[in-house]
Amino acid sequence: MKLRNKRYILLLTGIWLVSSSCKKFVDINADPNNPTTAQLALLLPSTQISLVGNMYQLNSGTSTFVQQTIFSTGQSRFQQQGSDFNNSWDGFYSQTLNDLESVISTGTTQQQWGYVAIAKFEKAYLYSLMVDMWGDIPYTSAEKGQQNTNPGLDKGADIYEKLLILIDEGIADAGKITTTTLVPASADVFYTGTKNSWISMANSLKLKLYNQIRLVDPARSATAIKVLLSSGAPLISSNATDFTFKFGSNQNPNNRHPWHRSDYQAGKTFYASQSWMDLLFDSDDPRLRYFIFRQNATAGLNNSTNSNGYYGRNPGDGTAAPADQSRRSVFGIYPAGGLYDNSPINNLPSANLYLTNTGATGAPKVVAVTDGTGAGIMPLITNAMVKFTRAEAALTLATGDDARQNFSDGVTANLNSVSTYAATNNGVTLSGSLITGFVNRLLALYDAADDAGKLNLVMTQKYIADYGNGMEGYNDYRRTGLPVLRTPLSPLNVFPLRLYYSQTELSANTFFSTNGSQLQIAQQTTPVFWDK
């Protein structure tokens, strides 16, 4: 692939993604007696920053496909362009993956096994994500970097097999470290080097991959998950060990959550998805106040002036945008680091128990860059996601796991995560009694449902808990068809089963010179290998 000269651009420009801990990066190279360690200590966190930094287009686009937000009108109508995911694709290959290969190669030579282990886990996560998004992608040849600038495509199924081996290799490398930390805390943005947290992440990634293939190889999927669960291998089992990226609150350099940067200004990029807000409103879900902030108390669909302030767009609405920047609902406190909505809501059903106006003493306002902290999060693999995955596998593969308990634990974990985050970012916590009551109501629905209904509840709650990670929701929807999404108003194409390749790649890589346009068009209707 034609790699751009961008490897350190994120680090050198003070990138908007850098978390507060990354202030230490500039000090790491101070020891002239240990240059190799210093190089790895700089390079590893740069891979973590670029991994998340390059997700903006990918996350926003897939969040649009599954109706959690509306990033662009075209994507809301299922229309893809070759430039839609250029930055994500190009950045992953030219920055993140190149640097991960350098960490693995140098770390192996120097027997810095902690760095090698973490880099292998990151590589496995990122390549699995790219297979999930694009299907067949460069892998074997792409690992050679500048030695092969025109790599061909590997089959997604083949890449998955190699990634499962890679994860086990990383676990073995981590096992060579006898201390509780794999690398210095300042060299690891995600887990500050904690060995047990990385091992839990690696096993949780294996669980995710095995569950992902359950439609095409249910026997293998079931057996592998049973072995993983019975082996006692640690999984992410508490919110404290979530595989989550934490953004900063600085504005200069700007390292805030990209959704905060896009919405907390006069010219906004996004519309709130009306179907997303309606789902939470109609479900008496208290998370609505955390996910969405209203700029106007009475704005509503179609720019009405007598609604409840939850003003967005229906999926597939292709009409021109009115002058509504100061009326749109915007991202709230979670996960974007915006504002908590503590204003009274008009037209709440009287039977509501959890989304109520109790204690609502605030007022809507037109948001500005100074509102909220911007110190949002990017949830990659969380405790809640793991619990819901286990519930799905138990219901569909008879793994012997307790689907009901995992469903309950998943909802509880997400509510606690939202509440804990809000507590440290000028928001309001959810009381223990409210969380218990909300979960018990869902459990009553679960107990009354048939098997299909149980799976629908699990996947709907996972869909809600995935908020902030559109890629996860996009995977789940293609695998299960759940939750049932609102029919787009005026779609321009069918629901995309794969993402368009980067147009830059198609233009520059001679492998695609003869069939690039046909390959691009086929992406829309060609399922990834695990989607049956």
QUITA-V532077 format. One line per field, one symbol per residue. burial: # if it has 16 or more other ideal C-beta (glycine too) atoms within 10 Angstrom, else .. A space follows every 10 residues. Layout:
# QUITA-V532077
burial: ???
This chain:
# QUITA-V532077
burial: #.#...#.## #...#####. ##..#..#.. ......#### ########## ########## ########## ########## .#.####### ########## ####.##... .######### ########## #########. ###.#..... #.##.##.## ..##.##.## #.##..#... ####.##### #.###.#### ########## #####..... ##.###.##. ..#.##..#. ########## ...####### ####...#.# ########## #.######## ######..## ......#### #######... ......#### ########## ###.#..... .#.###.... .#.#..#... ########## ########## #######.#. #.##.##### ########## ##..#.##.# ...##..##. .##..#.... ...####### ########## ########## .##.#..#.. .....#.### ######.##. ##...#..## ..##...### #.
